[in-house]
Amino acid sequence: MHVKKLLLSFFALLTLGALSAQDVHFTQYYMAPTSLNPAMLGKFEGTARIGGIYRDQWRSILNNNRYGTPSAFIDAPIFRGFRKRDWIGAGLTFVSDQVGSGSLRTTVGKLGGSYHFSLDKKGNSYISIGGDYGRTNRRVNNDFNFEDELSMGFPSSADDQRLGQNNKSEWSDISAGVVLTSRLNKRMDFNIGFSMFHLGKPNYGILNQTEKIPQRSVVHGQFNIAMTDRWTVSPAFLYQTMGGADEINLQGLASYLINPQKEIRVNIGAGYRFRDAINAIAGVQYKDLTVGLAYDINTSDLTSVTNGRGGFELAANYIIKIYKPAKIKPRVLCPRF
């Protein structure tokens, strides 16, 4: 048996123990806005927005036992707010996280809403607040199939017998967040936000039904600076903490408008997740469609096992714009003689 495969299979098994739960995270976090902060729901110009992101990790080492995380969302600005420049947003978010060959699967469905307050008469600055409510299902198979036909059957011990009787857990969850967005001048704007997840600290354990999932706090920000008519740079940061574990991610993205008539942009950038990975990011934007790719080059203590091979991401979102044409009553000029 290959030692590398055995070690990573062992790490997958550890996730079933009484360790503190850790939420999924994406390298392209701004391509999954509703998972980043519920205040981002409906925070765009258009009729509706649909998107998805898929993260695939450790495939190069574990093959079919890799970690896979697909996520999808749809949101929209649905109503005008109490004031002229305010509006209300709403949306749905789905996440499915799979550890190993289906041994541990977490499925999340959330419904959320947001309110966007204009801070000035010109609409240059906004405060957005939002929240969501969802249900989470966490399930584990009764058998583990690792590389080279290594198999661990259940039940065998007292905990394994309990797992055989109850191999899933379900809970309700609440999240909330706030985002400040401001245009400083014609060439520069920024947004900075704060969000909190698992506000009620629900019970999530499978073996231990009283085990509570810790709260997760997130601070994020992005600055967009138009250097020229075609070049834009967008530095961004993310800091989150959960159950005593911290994550810091710094990124820089450059965007070049290669065809102004067809509104085609090419994006390229890099980032660093402290003590974990270097991020390589690329993508393209065609009008209201944005597609992004990312790859994490592992730099953590696991490099002796991974040889630097980390996670791959594919993301896309599309803003639908449906505007009613102006109704103009025809005027028939009837000259008088």
VOROVO-540389 format. One record per residue: residue in three letters; x, y, z of N, C-alpha, C in turn. Coordinates in steps of 0.001 Angstrom, whole numbers, padded with zeros to 6 digits, always signed. Atoms other than C-alpha are relative to their C-alpha. Layout:
<recs>
AlaXYZXYZXYZ
...
</recs>
This chain:
<recs>
Met+000844-001200+000000+000000+000000+000000+000875+001243+000000
His-000750-001244+000054+001238+003466-000814-000195+000781+001296
Val+000081-000710-001279+002061+005404+002348-000776+001303-000148
Lys+000693-001275+000194+000789+008697+000883-001507-000190-000009
Lys+001440+000240+000087-002623+007265+000064-000567-000418+001352
Leu+000465+000425-001307-002894+005627+003456-000111+001178+000951
Leu+000036-001154-000886-002057+008872+005247-001202+000895-000278
Leu+001127-000872+000324-004636+010919+003359-001324-000698+000266
Ser+001212+000737-000366-007239+008187+003819-000232+000076+001493
Phe+000116-000113-001450-006504+008350+007521-000512+001376+000395
Phe+000501-001348-000275-007044+012113+007494-001498+000086-000290
Ala+001436+000012+000296-010441+011529+005851-000776-000675+001109
Leu+000671+000701-001085-011338+009066+008610-000104+000866+001237
Leu+000014-000854-001184-010453+011618+011275-001172+000972+000007
Thr+001109-000953+000057-013222+013909+010053-001264-000567+000624
Leu+001182+000605-000586-015745+011435+011474+000043+000012+001516
Gly-000132+000024-001441-014435+011791+015012-000615+001216+000637
Ala+000571-001106-000772-015273+014315+017676+000842+001253-000148
Leu-000755-001209+000259-013127+016993+016090-000953+001147-000273
Ser+000827-001160+000301-014432+020536+015715-000297+000037-001486
Ala+000390-000035+001412-016388+020851+012463+000578+001237-000666
Gln-000487-001120+000774-014939+023071+009759-000847+000122-001257
Asp+000808-000220+001187-017077+024624+007015+000866-000096-001252
Val-000711-000015+001273-016168+024331+003361+000463+001424-000297
His-000486-001318+000396-014143+027194+001938+000408-000058-001458
Phe-000334-000088+001410-013544+028370-001616+001127+000995-000199
Thr-001051-000942+000361-010470+030003-003107-000599+001213-000710
Gln+000697-001090+000696-012721+032065-005425-001234+000397+000815
Tyr+001122-000253-000901-014859+033253-002540-000966+001053-000528
Tyr+000914-001000+000549-016270+036252-004427-000819-000543-001174
Met+000835+000660+001002-017592+033842-007077-001111-000814+000651
Ala+001069+000644-000760-019762+032313-004332-000511+000992+001033
Pro+000328-001105-000914-021180+035545-002837-001013-000351+001071
Thr+001032+000306-000988-024214+034045-001089+000530-000934+001095
Ser-000639+000821-001030-021974+031554+000744+000972+000824+000833
Leu-000935-000868-000706-019567+034334+001716-000708+000875+001021
Asn+000702-000944-000877-022120+036726+003220-001441+000125-000487
Pro+001399-000119+000448-025959+036683+003130-000403+001424-000361
Ala+000290-001374+000405-025874+040483+002781+000276+000223-001481
Met-000285-000114+001432-024634+039876-000797-001176-000443-000863
Leu+001171+000435+000760-028035+038466-001807-000635+001182-000728
Gly+000619-001062+000778-029450+040601-004624+000852+001229-000169
Lys-000892-001173+000042-026422+042917-004544+000693+000075-001373
Phe-000520-000148+001363-025973+043503-008278-001051+000734-000819
Glu+000932-000683+000906-027574+045325-011192-000483-000997-001036
Gly+000559+000965+000924-029897+043022-013105-001300-000569+000525
Thr+001266+000613-000376-033029+040889-012936+000200-001184+000935
Ala-000299+001168-000831-031558+037677-011473+001431-000433-000272
Arg-001366+000499+000142-028202+035990-010945+000020-001484+000366
Ile-000154+001415-000286-027430+032294-011156+001488-000334-000075
Gly-001418+000325-000007-024097+030713-010379+000276-001311+000689
Gly-000419+001237-000635-022189+027718-009202+001499-000067+000092
Ile-001432+000195-000175-018778+026615-008037+000225-001450+000412
Tyr-000331+001380-000358-017158+023203-007772+001458-000056+000418
Arg-001360+000156-000516-014094+022446-005651+000328-001480+000095
Asp-000454+001390+000020-012158+019211-006115+001396-000038+000624
Gln-001261-000020-000734-009344+018459-003660+000540-001410+000225
Trp-000741+001252-000236-006752+015677-003317-000284-001070-001053
Arg+000255+001006+001030-007876+013929-006550+001315-000623-000495
Ser-001267+000502+000512-004255+013615-007686+000628-001027+000936
Ile-000550+000944-000973-003491+011639-004521-000959-001148+000272
Leu+000976+000994-000443-006725+009843-003613-000892-000533-001106
Asn+000839+000434+001119-008332+009397-007066-001476+000152+000364
Asn+001441-000076-000257-012013+008533-006418-000336+000342+001441
Asn+000244-000332-001394-011610+009189-002680+000261+001477+000298
Arg-000272-001422-000178-011034+012924-003243-001144+000689+000721
Tyr+001018-000840-000622-012940+015698-001507-000678+000801-001112
Gly+000724-000724+001037-015658+017167-003747-001081+000882+000601
Thr+000960-000953-000551-017760+020265-003047-000668+000793-001113
Pro+000773-000828+000932-020368+021481-005577-000939+000938+000771
Ser+000916-000972-000601-022413+024573-004749-000679+000792-001106
Ala+000754-000785+000981-025100+026526-006613-000862+001016+000729
Phe+000842-001028-000614-027110+029678-005957-000793+000727-001071
Ile+000783-000911+000837-029767+031928-007435-000516+001103+000914
Asp+000504-001113-000803-030640+035393-006144-000457+001114-000921
Ala+000572-001082+000807-032373+038551-007283-000359+001181+000894
Pro+000597-001167-000669-033243+042124-006265-001497+000000-000318
Ile+001403+000304+000307-036982+041503-005907-000955+001173+000183
Phe+000924-001117-000246-038594+044688-004508+000776+001277+000246
Arg-000540-001293-000409-037922+048365-004150-000218+000167+001499
Gly+000092-000175-001439-037293+049363-000538-000902+001141+000405
Phe+000848-001061-000530-038925+051964+001646+000349+001362-000580
Arg-000427-001245+000628-036916+054715-000009+000325-000237-001468
Lys-000120+000084+001445-036310+055458-003675+001190-000836-000452
Arg-001216+000683+000431-032755+054092-003890+000282-001285+000784
Asp-000165+001256-000741-033208+051153-001475-000633-001152-000774
Trp+000651+001164+000594-034036+047622-002546+000168-001222+000909
Ile+000010+001242-000773-034699+044149-001140+000435-001148-000906
Gly-000478+001152+000758-032915+040997-002289-000377-001305+000676
Ala+000294+001327-000539-033587+037283-001830+000716-001037-000850
Gly-000677+001027+000771-031993+034023-002867+000047-001343+000687
Leu-000151+001376-000469-031387+030294-002482+001443-000440-000215
Thr-001355+000515+000088-028060+028559-001835-000001-001485+000343
Phe-000128+001434-000243-027209+024843-002055+001483-000376-000002
Val-001374+000476-000099-023955+023171-000982-000031-001487+000322
Ser-000140+001427-000285-022981+019488-001040+001478-000310+000122
Asp-001409+000272-000262-019678+018453+000516+000188-001501+000226
Gln-000245+001440-000092-018349+014902+000072+001445-000255+000368
Val-001329+000364-000455-015353+013517+001959+000243-001454-000333
Gly-000276+001371+000380-013780+010403+000491-001014-000494-001015
Ser+000904+000595+000995-015788+008010-001683-001414-000091+000562
Gly+001364-000048-000517-019123+009121-000243-000119-000378+001450
Ser+000073+000443-001385-018191+008140+003312-000647+001038+000899
Leu+000600-001068-000790-019153+011519+004789-000517+001065-000951
Arg+000618-000977+000898-021585+013806+002951-000818+000996+000814
Thr+000752-001072-000640-022942+017153+004121-000743+000774-001076
Thr+000841-000699+000965-025844+018769+002228-000691+001162+000693
Val+000545-001224-000601-026998+022336+002905-000934+000684-000995
Gly+000918-000815+000786-030018+024259+001595-000426+001204+000822
Lys+000289-001215-000761-030579+027896+002619-000851+000974-000818
Leu+000819-001068+000569-033142+030628+001919+000302+001270+000776
Gly-000395-001235-000679-032144+034216+002641-000579+001243-000628
Gly+000463-001299+000479-033042+037855+002259+000947+001095+000446
Ser-000890-001123-000304-031288+041230+002350-000712+001315-000254
Tyr+000495-001361+000240-031996+044945+002515+001206+000896-000242
His-001112-000840+000417-029761+047512+000802-000389+001466+000174
Phe+000289-001390-000331-029756+051053+002248+000938+000927-000760
Ser-000817-001021+000639-028552+053975+000154+000433+001020+001046
Leu-000524-000952-000979-026312+056328+002167+000102+001413-000546
Asp-000041-001344+000567-026441+059279-000242-001000+000091-001148
Lys+001002-000237+001034-028696+060800-002851+000438-000500-001378
Lys-000490+000441+001307-026468+059772-005766+000162-001512-000089
Gly-000134+001451+000017-026353+056090-004777+001436-000468-000129
Asn-001404+000400+000065-022560+055988-004430+000407-000923+001148
Ser-000346+000813-001165-022560+054259-001035-001235-000714+000522
Tyr+001104+000813-000495-024709+051467+000394+000440-000813+001217
Ile-000146+000981-001077-025057+049465+003581-000997-001121-000287
Ser+000856+001162+000259-026414+045962+002977+000004-000904+001222
Ile+000110+000954-001103-027700+043693+005740-000815-001195-000494
Gly+000704+001188+000473-028875+040130+005256+000095-001144+000978
Gly-000001+001203-000811-029609+036803+006833-000588-001161-000779
Asp+000601+001159+000645-030521+033272+005852-000291-001087+001028
Tyr+000402+001139-000834-032099+030168+007332+000080-001244-000869
Gly-000127+001206+000803-031371+026636+006228-000011-001265+000821
Arg-000059+001337-000598-031341+022922+006905+001250-000702-000524
Thr-001208+000742+000341-028231+020756+006940-000193-001465+000343
Asn+000046+001449-000206-028038+016984+006575+001418-000531-000108
Arg-001349+000574-000038-024841+015128+007511-000137-001509+000128
Arg+000194+001450+000042-024592+011437+006666+001335-000695-000263
Val-001203+000794+000212-021886+008770+006795-000403-001421-000361
Asn+000251+001395+000357-021823+005359+005117+000481-000929+001108
Asn-000392+000960-001014-021493+002277+007279+001271-000748-000354
Asp-001236+000656+000425-018503+001014+005285+000933+001032-000607
Phe-001019-000857+000572-015244+002726+004359+000835-000830-000968
Asn-000819+000705+000981-013426+001675+001201+001177+000880-000368
Phe-001196-000781+000245-009858+002949+000995+000797-000617-001149
Glu-000843+000489+001081-007061+002414-001511+000502-001410+000287
Asp-000561+001345-000089-005669-001068-002187-000878-000935+000814
Glu+000988+000883-000597-008863-002710-000904+000066-000043+001520
Leu+000050-000089-001457-008278-001603+002688-001424+000348+000383
Ser+001404-000182-000352-011734-001900+004251-000163-000033+001497
Met+000327-000001-001421-013060-001045+007661-001500-000161+000114
Gly+001423+000296-000068-016447-002591+008419-000624+000533+001266
Phe+000775-000459-001139-019099-001280+010771-001208-000907+000111
Pro-000556-000423-001270-020237-002086+013376+000982-001010+000557
Ser-000919+000901-000674-017418-003509+015477+000205+000409+001447
Ser-000146-000489-001366-016918-001311+018565-001306+000638+000439
Ala+001221-000627-000523-019456+000485+020753-000398+001200-000844
Asp+000310-001155+000849-019187+003665+018683-000459-000455-001371
Asp+000390+000495+001311-019442+001656+015476-001431-000521+000021
Gln+001369+000485-000111-022652+000037+016721-000976+001177+000004
Arg+000841-001194+000001-024093+003474+017424-000074+000595-001401
Leu-000005-000522+001368-023033+004563+013931-000907-000843-000885
Gly+000861+000851+000805-024799+001554+012452-001466+000285+000234
Gln+001393-000301-000320-028013+002564+014242-000397+001402-000446
Asn+000309-001386+000340-027773+006281+013502+001175+000577-000782
Asn-001122-000431+000827-025576+007274+010588-000215+001389-000594
Lys+000216-001345+000515-026891+010803+010064-000435+000940+001102
Ser+000511-001038-000898-027709+014064+011783-000546+001136-000858
Glu+000623-001128+000694-029869+017039+010746-000170+001147+000980
Trp+000201-001156-000860-030126+020550+012070-000387+001222-000821
Ser+000318-001300+000598-031421+024050+011331+001117+000976+000331
Asp-001127-000914-000168-029013+026943+010971-000396+001406-000421
Ile+000268-001409+000296-029037+030751+010864+001328+000724-000193
Ser-001184-000819+000270-026481+033173+009388-000439+001452-000189
Ala+000297-001419+000183-026296+036980+009205+001262+000730-000427
Gly-001169-000750+000442-024041+039611+007673-000328+001431-000369
Val+000129-001400+000394-023443+043229+006716+001143+000331-000954
Val-001014-000404+000992-021565+044827+003777-000122+001503-000248
Leu-000066-001402+000402-020491+048419+003122+000622+000068-001388
Thr-000488-000186+001369-020071+049326-000563+000050+001486-000304
Ser-000120-001435+000276-018796+052718-001727+000850+000240-001237
Arg-000786-000458+001148-017600+054378-004914+000703+001282+000421
Leu-000768-001140-000476-014794+056754-003952+000141+001071-001069
Asn-000079-000920+001131-014395+058309-007399-000297-000800-001261
Lys+000339+000671+001261-014762+057434-011075+000823-001253-000243
Arg-000899+001118+000274-011902+054931-010926+000177-000966+001180
Met-000260+000837-001155-012102+053385-007478-001273-000242+000809
Asp+001088+000353-000905-014686+051517-005405+000452-001166+000868
Phe-000372+001090-000892-014595+049014-002574-001233-000537+000700
Asn+001005+000544-000905-016705+046729-000423+000719-000738+001112
Ile-000559+000679-001159-015980+045390+003039-001168-000541+000822
Gly+001137+000620-000664-018164+042993+004988+000384-000867+001185
Phe-000149+000879-001157-018649+040926+008112-001204-000928+000048
Ser+001096+000958-000087-020722+037755+008455+000282-001020+001092
Met-000105+001030-001023-021424+035136+011108-000912-001163-000367
Phe+000734+001219+000337-022548+031548+010569-000170-000863+001248
His+000335+000890-001131-024102+028955+012932-000263+000815+001272
Leu+000263-000875-001132-025496+031653+015211-000584-000752+001196
Gly+000612+000751-001092-027484+029128+017240+000836-001152+000514
Lys-000869+001115-000370-024590+026634+017553-000781-001315+000084
Pro+000828+001206-000037-026776+023667+016564+000828-001269+000241
Asn-000641+001306-000166-025981+020038+017428+000231-000611-001377
Tyr-000318+000529+001324-024209+018438+014476+000612-001394+000041
Gly-000734+001251-000097-022493+015272+015769-000812-001207-000446
Ile+000616+001275+000375-023222+011811+014419+000158-001010+001131
Leu-000223+000895-001130-021603+009711+017148-000417+000654+001314
Asn+000349-000742-001210-022133+012411+019780-001086+000999-000351
Gln+001144-000814+000419-025603+013911+019329-000060+001351+000704
Thr+000009-001279-000728-024887+016727+021820+001151+000907-000434
Glu-001129-000802+000460-021802+018001+019957-000504+001188-000811
Lys+000477-001221+000636-022335+021606+018863+001025+000516-000998
Ile-000884-000588+001001-020927+023203+015745+000344+001423+000433
Pro-000376-001351-000452-018934+026361+016610-000391+001060-001014
Gln+000301-001113+000892-019764+029760+015187+001207+000311-000878
Arg-001062-000428+000921-017787+030978+012179-000167+001476-000290
Ser+000011-001438+000272-016903+034682+011802+000883+000287-001206
Val-000704-000301+001249-015795+036137+008454+000095+001512-000184
Val-000211-001389+000422-014304+039512+007517+000606-000051-001400
His-000479+000042+001381-013795+040162+003795-000038+001391-000611
Gly-000012-001292+000673-013008+043047+001502+000606-000094-001383
Gln-000524-000047+001371-012288+043893-002131+000029+001453-000462
Phe-000169-001343+000546-010986+047060-003810+000185-000123-001510
Asn-000091+000003+001460-011416+047776-007541+000548+001347-000461
Ile-000675-001222+000420-009048+050308-009093+000226-000060-001514
Ala-000184-000081+001450-009252+051241-012795+001285+000770-000279
Met-001287-000642+000249-005620+051922-013684-000012+000767-001322
Thr+000181-000637+001304-006445+052729-017337-001405-000336-000476
Asp+001314+000326+000546-009472+052423-019602-000179-001513-000180
Arg+000099+001449+000232-008643+048712-020038+000483-000843+001181
Trp-000569+000771-001100-006686+047625-016951-000673+000350+001325
Thr+000556-000163-001343-008331+047107-013545+000680-000991+000930
Val-000589+000898-000996-006666+045680-010446-000954-000072+001196
Ser+000954+000232-001083-008664+044175-007574+000648-000809+001119
Pro-000491+000718-001172-006834+043306-004344-001171-000370+000915
Ala+001076+000481-000869-008980+041289-001891+000600-000741+001181
Phe-000450+000745-001173-008707+039716+001532-001171-000729+000640
Leu+000991+000773-000749-010545+037159+003636+000643-000469+001293
Tyr-000424+000552-001293-010181+036376+007326-001204-000667+000630
Gln+001083+000676-000693-012304+033786+009072+000557-000864+001118
Thr-000389+000795-001148-012172+031964+012364-001168-000870+000421
Met+001039+000953-000391-014061+028912+013575+000611-001062+000905
Gly-000430+001047-000909-013567+026657+016572+001478+000024+000314
Gly-001418-000119-000312-010080+027994+017291+000914-000072-001204
Ala-000798+000046+001228-008901+027627+013659-000195+001292-000778
Asp+000049-001251+000744-008055+030769+011654+000436-000218-001439
Glu-000418+000010+001401-007754+031358+007922+000164+001426-000480
Ile-000277-001304+000607-006172+034374+006231+000359-000231-001455
Asn-000240+000160+001433-006280+034674+002445+000109+001383-000634
Leu-000230-001260+000715-004799+037595+000488+000108-000298-001485
Gln+000011+000238+001443-005373+037868-003263+000145+001309-000768
Gly-000066-001128+000920-004668+040176-006169-000416-000458-001385
Leu+000515+000382+001313-006573+040028-009461+000146+001175-000950
Ala-000098-001021+001041-005867+041943-012673-000952-000369-001126
Ser+000986+000211+001055-008516+042368-015361+000333+000897-001191
Tyr-000317-000755+001217-007851+043416-018973-001157-000091-000981
Leu+001089-000077+000972-010592+044563-021374+000595-000151-001396
Ile-000649+000249+001298-009458+042963-024641-000878+000414-001173
Asn+000900-000388+001080-012559+043868-026674-001120+000865+000567
Pro+001020-000877-000565-014570+046930-025616-001360-000150-000665
Gln+001289+000126+000691-017265+046385-028282-000769-001224+000465
Lys+000661+001238-000429-018007+042801-027227+000047-000199+001523
Glu-000090+000037-001465-017236+043509-023531+000622-001315+000490
Ile-000720+001215-000375-014707+040690-023189+001199+000383+000860
Arg-001100-000227-000921-012324+040703-020231+000714-001306+000323
Val-000791+001141-000466-009526+038350-019212+000513+000336+001401
Asn-000416-000193-001386-008767+037947-015504+001119-000973+000350
Ile-001081+000849-000466-005596+036606-013961+000496+000540+001335
Gly-000442-000464-001300-004276+036702-010436+000612-001103+000833
Ala-000622+000947-000914-002674+034994-007469-000372+000386+001424
Gly+000295-000252-001402-003168+034681-003751+000778-000946+000886
Tyr-000686+000858-000964-001839+033094-000603-000902-000219+001203
Arg+000707+000382-001221-003748+031238+002108+001063-000395+001012
Phe-001113+000137-000931-001436+031514+005097+000085-001422+000550
Arg-000334+001322-000553+000201+028252+006203-000720-001138-000724
Asp+000747+001052+000681-001767+026333+003567+000327-000113-001485
Ala-000114+000172+001449-001538+027136-000154+000203+001331-000716
Ile-000073-001105+000954-000624+029488-002991-001140-000179-000995
Asn+001143+000055+000913-003641+030335-005192+000385+000530-001374
Ala-000136-000459+001387-003376+030551-008996-001409+000158-000560
Ile+001373-000329+000387-006487+032235-010455-000013+000550-001424
Ala+000162-000506+001360-007641+032865-014038-001478-000065-000369
Gly+001401+000028+000418-010907+033565-015824-000258+000926-001162
Val+000415-000854+001101-012825+035361-018516-001410+000512+000291
Gln+001328-000592-000148-015835+037677-018529-000484+000453-001370
Tyr+000621-000408+001258-018126+038055-021542-001353+000614+000330
Lys+001188-000744-000384-020747+040726-020913-000415-000362+001427
Asp+000482+000296-001351-022763+039367-017954+000323-001423+000458
Leu-000430+001345-000363-021174+035904-017884+001453+000041+000455
Thr-001349+000067-000549-018108+035316-015696+000342-001445+000314
Val-000485+001358-000263-016121+032070-015580+001379+000108+000633
Gly-001278-000051-000700-013238+031440-013205+000567-001373+000288
Leu-000730+001212-000346-010609+028776-012567+001000+000340+001093
Ala-000999-000196-001043-008360+028355-009546+000647-001336+000336
Tyr-000707+001202-000448-005740+025892-008365+000853+000371+001203
Asp-000776-000213-001211-004201+025651-004908+001262-000857-000034
Ile-001280+000703-000105-000516+024742-004666+000308-000144+001484
Asn-000101+000241-001433-000175+023153-001246+001393+000347+000534
Thr-001263-000390-000639+002518+024672+001029+000016-000352+001477
Ser+000104+000319-001419+001443+023230+004390+000935-001139+000374
Asp-000818+001115-000468+003046+020474+006453-000285-001287-000772
Leu+000341+001199+000769+001347+017983+004105+000733-000094-001342
Thr-000679+000012+001306+003675+018819+001198+000792-001279-000224
Ser-000726+001257+000166+005671+015652+001875-000901-001101-000535
Val+000975+000963+000507+002481+013746+001034-000570+000446-001337
Thr+000708-000503+001176+000901+015995-001603+000917+000422-001133
Asn-000926-000536+001009+004043+017207-003439-000520+001314-000591
Gly+000510-001294+000434+002292+020575-003652-001340-000040-000689
Arg+001274+000113+000711-000836+019236-005349-001157+000225+000964
Gly+001084-000362-000902-003948+020768-003814-001360-000089-000645
Gly+001381+000008+000464-007461+021764-004846-000189+000762-001302
Phe+000364-000636+001274-008995+022722-008207-001422+000518+000113
Glu+001343-000589-000023-012011+025012-008639-000417+000483-001384
Leu+000637-000555+001192-014321+025849-011513-001252+000733+000449
Ala+001132-000813-000437-016842+028660-011015-000560+000791-001168
Ala+000647-000819+001030-019337+030567-013149-001224+000672+000594
Asn+001275-000641-000339-022118+033080-012665-000456+000871-001162
Tyr+000598-000730+001115-024477+034839-015029-001112+000899+000539
Ile+001017-000967-000406-026557+037974-014486-001009+000133-001137
Ile+001086-000093+000978-029892+037885-016293-000593+001411+000074
Lys+000565-001343+000049-031205+041261-017420-001213+000001-000914
Ile+001259-000067+000744-034834+041523-018473-000648+001341+000324
Tyr+000568-001332-000213-036024+045068-018874-001171+000207-000942
Lys+001173-000285+000821-039431+046125-020094+000273+001200-000891
Pro-000205-001154+000886-039240+048355-023143-000968+001119+000353
Ala+000843-001152-000298-040603+051831-022727-001239-000002-000896
Lys+001245-000053+000756-044233+052180-023772-000224+001426-000503
Ile+000172-001330+000600-044545+055099-026175-001282+000009-000820
Lys+001254-000112+000743-047995+056062-027348+000244+000713-001323
Pro-000228-000637+001310-047907+056803-031082-000855+001262-000145
Arg+000714-001243+000256-048896+060302-032067-000185+000132-001508
Val+000307-000135+001408-050647+060642-035419-000221+001466-000321
Leu+000125-001403+000400-050103+064008-036978-000984+000103-001148
Cys+001020-000168+001026-053201+064994-038919-000018+001478-000427
Pro-000057-001406+000420-052498+068180-040859-001373+000538-000364
Arg+001272-000641+000339-055344+070592-041248+000180+000802-001288
Phe-000043-000749+001263-056127+072077-044632-000958+001150+000057
</recs>
